[in-house]
Amino acid sequence: MDIIVKIQEQSISISPQNVITGKICFVADKICFPDKDWNDFPIVILTWWLKAITNIDKGQFELQFMDGPFSVRGTILAEDILILEFVQRSEKDIMMFSGNGSLQVLKDSIMMAAKQLIDIASNRHWESTDLVELRQALEKTTKLG
């Protein structure tokens, strides 16, 4: 299963409080998760996701969205093979769908989305502490390969 992180560039905006929001989702086998029009805090969650995939504990990680009860849980099965579960969290979690994928492809997609957001912010002359953290997380992930 190919999985990518999709950012809708035209949706990216900054509030008067310097908070950046926009549409972000995973696309796996033509399925958008949580939704193709999911609006969230992409700078913050991409920072979380970069940290999660560079600090995998016991072969497992979780990529959470900030708004809403959605996350992607990953378990490494072999060197570059993982199973991904797309979950709606609740008292009893609901697995929306799952599939196998490549850790490297997932990592590359998260890194590309982070670079895209950094470029968007730079082109629009935006700056925030969240952007600083995203740049640092991307730099660390890039160094670790």
N, C-alpha and C positions, 0 to 999 in steps of 0.2 A: 504494500500500500504506500503510495506516494503521499507525503503530507507537507503542506506548505503553510506558512503564516502569511495571511493576506491583509494588507493595509489599504484602505481607500483614501488615497492622498487628499482628494478634494474635501473629505470630511474632517480633516485634522484642523483643530482650532485651539485658540488659547483664550482663557477667560481673563477678566480684569484682575483676578487673584493670581495670575500666572500659572494656571493649571491647564495642561494640555490634554484634550480629549479627542476621540475620533473612533472610526469604525475599524475593528480588528477581529479576525476570526481565523480558525484553522480550516483548511480545505483538505479533505482526505477522500480520495475516490469520488470527487465531485459533490461531496456532502460538506456543507458549511457548518461549523460548530463554534459557538452555540447557535449562530445565525449569521447570514451574510451581511445583515445590517446591525450587527452587535456593536453598540457604542460603549466605550470603556475608557480607561486611562492607559493608553498604550505605552507611554514612556515608563510608567511605574511597573506595569506587568511584564514588559520585555526585560526590565532590569531583574525582576524576580526570576523570570524564566532562564535568563543567562546564568544567574547564580545557581539555580536548581540543576541545570545540565552540566555545570562544571564541578559541582559538589555532590555527585550522586552517592547516596549512602545505602549500602547493602543492596546495590543493584536496582534501586527504586527511586523514583522522583515523582513530583506532582507539579503541574503547571496550572496555577489558579488564575482565574479572572478576578478582577477587583469588584466589579458590579455583578451581583447575581451569584447563584450557587453552582457555577460550572467550573470544571477542571478537567485536565487530561492527566491521567496517571500512566506512568511508564514503568515497565519492568524489563530489565536487560536479560535476554535469554542466552545470548552468545556475544562474541566480541562486538559486532556491529548490528546485531538483530535485537529488536525489542518488540514487546507487545504494548500497544497503546489502548487505553480504555477512556472513552469520552463519557464523562459522568456528570449527572446533575445531583449535587449533594443535598441530602435531606436527612431526616431521622433514619430512613432506609435509602441509601444511595441508589440511584437509578442509572444503570449503564445504558447509554443511548445507542452506542455501537462500539466495536473494537476491531483491531487488526494489527498485523505485524508491519514493522517498518525498519528503517535504518536510523540508528542514533546519529550518524554523521549527517545524513540528509536533514533530519530534524534540527540538529545544531546549526547547520549551514543556513537553513531557512530562518531560524530565529535571529541569527547574526545579520542576515541580509535585511530583515525587517527593521532591526535596530539601526543599521546603517542608513536605511531609507528615512527613518524618522529623524535621525540626527541631521541628515542632509536637508530635509524639509525645514526643520527648525533653524538651521544655519542660513538657508536661503531667505527665510522670513525674518531673520535677525532676532530670534527668540532665544532667551537664556533662562534657565531655572536650575535650582539645586537638583531636581529630578533628572534633568539632562546631563548634569555633571556625573551623577551616579550611573546613568546609562552608559556614558562614554567610558567610565572606569570599568564597568562590568564587561563591556564589549572588548576593551583592551586586554583584560585578564583572560577572557575566553579565547581571544585570538592567540595570545602567547601560549596557552595550554594546548592549542590545536584542537 
